[in-house]
Amino acid sequence: MIVSLIPIEREYCDTIEKQTGERVLSYRNAGEALEVLPEAEIILSWGELGEDIVKACKKLKWLFVMSAGVEKLAFDELARKGVIVTNVSGIHGPQMAEHAFGLMILFSRQLNRSIRNQLQKKWERIKPMGELTEKTLCIIGSGSIGKEIARKAKAFDMRVIGLKKHAEALGNFDTVWGMEKLHDALGQADYTVLLTPLTDETYHLLGRDEFLAMKPTSVFINLSRGDTVDETALIEALQNGTIAGAGLDVFHQEPLPENSPLWEMENVVITPHNAGQSPHYIPRAIELFLSSFDCYRQGKPMPNQIDLKMKY
């Protein structure tokens, strides 16, 4: 039996049932599904499944996480039960790449200031106006989303530096370095996009020293998780002119508290953790689930399988 802890539309449930031969039950959350969880072999869920819920899933064999982030899962209990965990990494590339470029163009063309001027009915020829052409883009976390951003960056004639745990050659990147060269990359970048998962290793990956390593003209964009950045250090860097601006989709605390100084900063653009949203999200996720189901039944390697020890 397949249980979805996400309220997916009946047409998708019907498609899954037709292609898998399994019964599909859809609920709004785990609380509503408590009675059927002990019988579920496969569960679809967002990236939050606590220890108590996992313990209640007596027959669970596969957890399909309908997000890229998995940091809030009960890893120890899932590992103890031998559950296969996969996520939807790879379906976020188009929309998150567009979000990243929307923010980069906004800062390059001073659109954030133009919007503020429009609200004040103020006519001002803002200077300087920039271009993305020949600018250097640093992508920290060069996975599926980073690769899509790099591909699009080449249409803007940008130089692209990638950072990964281990260096390797990747298409559309001018160079890819290991994380030990983080400061070197930051020092060259005009725009830095952070895309890493949140793990023990990436907690506060960017702090005071990293912002000091950046150019004073550089723009920082965070599309990963709020805790990958020391938010206090980021605020200081923005206030002191250590960096020129920031486009932020994720924060330590969400929703971002009203008393956060980030709200008032003219060199900051805030989006409410929606960079991954798209009208194509659920169809892409279901398509990935169905192709993964074939691997699951045949005992083949699963796409996007999470290492429960590494937590990503």
C-alpha positions, -999 to +999 in steps of 0.1 A: +000+000+000+012+035-009+003+063+015+008+100+006+012+124+035+008+152+009-027+160-005-021+150-041-050+153-065-070+122-073-059+122-110-023+116-098-034+089-073-053+072-102-022+074-124+000+058-097-025+031-090-028+023-127+010+021-133+019+003-100-011-018-093-009-006-057-037+011-037-029+048-030-043+067+000-038+105+002-039+126+034-031+162+043-006+152+069+007+123+091-018+130+118-047+122+096-030+090+084-022+074+118-046+045+113-031+034+080+006+041+086+013+007+101+003-010+068+021+014+045+049-001+025+057+031+006+052+067+019+053+100+000+060+129+023+077+163+025+111+163+041+098+162+077+091+128+093+097+125+130+108+095+150+074+087+164+058+086+129+086+065+115+082+040+144+045+038+137+053+027+101+057-010+108+059-022+072+077+009+057+103-001+031+106+031+010+102+068+018+098+091-012+106+126-001+088+152-023+115+178-016+152+181-020+159+189+017+159+160+041+176+174+071+145+171+093+141+133+089+145+108+117+177+094+101+186+070+130+152+054+131+150+051+093+184+035+092+174+011+121+144+000+101+164-004+069+141+021+050+152+032+015+149+070+014+149+089-019+141+125-028+132+146-058+165+161-065+167+171-101+132+185-105+140+220-091+166+230-118+144+251-142+125+272-116+154+277-092+177+287-120+152+313-132+149+325-096+186+329-093+189+348-126+159+369-116+178+380-086+211+385-104+194+406-131+175+426-105+208+437-088+227+441-121+201+464-136+192+481-103+156+470-105+152+468-068+159+505-066+136+512-095+108+494-078+113+515-047+114+547-068+082+537-086+063+533-052+075+569-044+067+582-079+103+592-081+121+596-115+158+588-111+183+576-137+201+551-114+238+546-118+258+525-124+238+501-144+256+467-149+255+437-171+259+400-164+282+397-195+317+386-185+309+386-148+320+357-127+295+334-110+304+311-082+280+282-076+285+265-042+270+231-045+273+221-081+246+194-082+215+193-105+204+228-098+239+242-100+244+226-133+212+241-147+222+276-134+257+271-151+240+261-184+219+292-184+248+314-173+266+306-205+237+323-224+247+354-205+284+350-214+293+346-177+324+328-163+313+300-140+332+286-110+318+256-093+325+243-058+319+207-048+330+184-020+354+169-046+367+187-077+356+173-111+351+186-146+315+195-154+300+209-186+292+246-187+316+253-157+349+270-165+364+253-135+352+232-106+371+232-073+369+213-041+355+231-010+390+237+003+392+266-023+361+283-011+378+315-003+396+317-036+364+313-055+345+338-033+373+364-040+368+361-077+330+360-078+307+389-088+277+367-079+277+338-055+248+313-054+246+289-024+229+256-031+243+231-006+221+208+015+221+214+052+244+190+070+268+191+100+295+201+075+276+229+058+261+245+090+273+281+089+294+273+058+294+310+051+303+333+080+323+364+087+355+352+071+338+341+040+320+374+035+353+392+041+368+371+013+342+384-012+345+415-033+328+446-019+308+448-052+296+412-050+261+399-045+253+368-025+222+346-032+211+319-008+187+293-022+198+264+000+189+265+037+190+294+062+214+276+086+241+272+060+248+309+066+257+328+098+229+353+095+244+377+120+276+378+100+256+383+068+237+412+083+270+428+094+285+424+060+255+440+043+254+469+068+292+475+066+294+474+028+316+442+029+294+430+001+270+449-021+238+430-017+220+398-011+190+379-025+177+356+002+151+329-001+159+310+031+165+321+067+174+309+102+138+314+113+109+311+089+088+331+085+114+358+089+106+377+121+093+412+116+121+427+137+148+413+114+169+442+101+170+424+067+135+437+060+146+473+060+178+469+040+177+485+005+205+461-007+185+430+002+157+412-017+137+388+003+116+359-011+096+336+012+113+303+005+095+298-028+124+295-052+115+259-058+078+264-064+065+257-099+032+246-116+052+217-129+064+205-095+039+178-087+038+163-122+076+161-123+077+146-088+051+119-098+069+111-130+101+106-109+082+085-084+069+062-111+103+057-127+118+050-092+090+026-084+101+004-113+136+003-099+122-004-064+102-034-076+131-048-096+157-043-069+177-019-090+197+011-076+172+039-067+175+074-082+184+100-057+189+076-028+198+093+004+228+082+024+213+080+059+247+084+075+258+114+054+222+128+057+220+138+020 
